Amino acid sequence: MWDLTGKKVKGIYLGVEVTGIVEATYVNYGTAVTHHVILDNDYLNGNVARLKGEVVFIDSNDVEVLC
């Protein structure tokens, strides 16, 4: 199943593991799939900061469904 909309997931965003709820799933150029994930927690990797509740884009190869 490629559409994870509404599912809780963990994934890798800019090299750091994050968790959240998938807001939307999109098919990009051909067969590439991207999930738009609403973050459960704040994110900081030294250069980039995202607050809890912000949406990040994660490739389907970097996502695992939690429940």
C-alpha positions as a Markdown table, in Angstrom:
| # | Residue | x | y | z |
|---|---|---|---|---|
| 1 | Met | 0.0 | 0.0 | 0.0 |
| 2 | Trp | 1.5 | 3.3 | -1.0 |
| 3 | Asp | -1.1 | 5.8 | 0.3 |
| 4 | Leu | -0.3 | 6.3 | 4.0 |
| 5 | Thr | -2.6 | 9.3 | 4.5 |
| 6 | Gly | -3.7 | 9.4 | 8.2 |
| 7 | Lys | -1.1 | 6.8 | 9.3 |
| 8 | Lys | 1.4 | 7.4 | 12.1 |
| 9 | Val | 4.9 | 6.9 | 10.7 |
| 10 | Lys | 8.6 | 7.3 | 11.5 |
| 11 | Gly | 11.0 | 8.3 | 8.8 |
| 12 | Ile | 14.3 | 10.0 | 8.0 |
| 13 | Tyr | 14.2 | 13.7 | 7.3 |
| 14 | Leu | 17.6 | 15.3 | 6.4 |
| 15 | Gly | 19.4 | 12.5 | 8.2 |
| 16 | Val | 17.4 | 12.5 | 11.4 |
| 17 | Glu | 14.6 | 10.2 | 12.5 |
| 18 | Val | 11.3 | 11.9 | 12.9 |
| 19 | Thr | 7.7 | 10.7 | 13.7 |
| 20 | Gly | 4.3 | 12.1 | 12.8 |
| 21 | Ile | 1.0 | 11.7 | 11.0 |
| 22 | Val | 0.9 | 11.6 | 7.2 |
| 23 | Glu | -1.2 | 14.5 | 6.0 |
| 24 | Ala | -1.0 | 13.6 | 2.3 |
| 25 | Thr | 0.7 | 11.2 | -0.1 |
| 26 | Tyr | 1.7 | 12.2 | -3.6 |
| 27 | Val | 3.1 | 10.4 | -6.6 |
| 28 | Asn | 5.9 | 12.5 | -8.1 |
| 29 | Tyr | 7.6 | 12.1 | -11.5 |
| 30 | Gly | 6.7 | 8.5 | -12.6 |
| 31 | Thr | 6.7 | 6.2 | -9.6 |
| 32 | Ala | 8.4 | 8.2 | -6.9 |
| 33 | Val | 6.1 | 8.7 | -3.8 |
| 34 | Thr | 6.4 | 11.5 | -1.2 |
| 35 | His | 4.6 | 11.7 | 2.1 |
| 36 | His | 3.8 | 15.0 | 3.7 |
| 37 | Val | 4.3 | 14.3 | 7.5 |
| 38 | Ile | 3.0 | 16.5 | 10.3 |
| 39 | Leu | 5.8 | 16.4 | 13.0 |
| 40 | Asp | 5.1 | 15.1 | 16.5 |
| 41 | Asn | 8.1 | 16.9 | 18.0 |
| 42 | Asp | 10.4 | 19.8 | 17.2 |
| 43 | Tyr | 13.3 | 19.0 | 14.8 |
| 44 | Leu | 16.8 | 20.4 | 14.8 |
| 45 | Asn | 19.8 | 19.1 | 12.9 |
| 46 | Gly | 22.1 | 22.0 | 13.6 |
| 47 | Asn | 21.2 | 24.0 | 10.5 |
| 48 | Val | 17.5 | 23.4 | 9.9 |
| 49 | Ala | 14.8 | 23.8 | 12.5 |
| 50 | Arg | 11.2 | 22.7 | 12.2 |
| 51 | Leu | 8.6 | 23.1 | 15.0 |
| 52 | Lys | 6.1 | 20.5 | 16.2 |
| 53 | Gly | 3.1 | 20.6 | 13.8 |
| 54 | Glu | 5.0 | 21.7 | 10.8 |
| 55 | Val | 4.9 | 19.6 | 7.6 |
| 56 | Val | 8.0 | 18.0 | 6.1 |
| 57 | Phe | 8.3 | 15.9 | 2.9 |
| 58 | Ile | 9.7 | 12.4 | 3.3 |
| 59 | Asp | 10.4 | 10.0 | 0.5 |
| 60 | Ser | 8.5 | 6.7 | 0.7 |
| 61 | Asn | 11.8 | 4.7 | 0.8 |
| 62 | Asp | 12.6 | 6.5 | 4.2 |
| 63 | Val | 9.2 | 5.8 | 5.9 |
| 64 | Glu | 8.0 | 3.0 | 8.2 |
| 65 | Val | 4.4 | 2.7 | 9.3 |
| 66 | Leu | 4.0 | 2.6 | 13.2 |
| 67 | Cys | 0.2 | 2.0 | 13.4 |
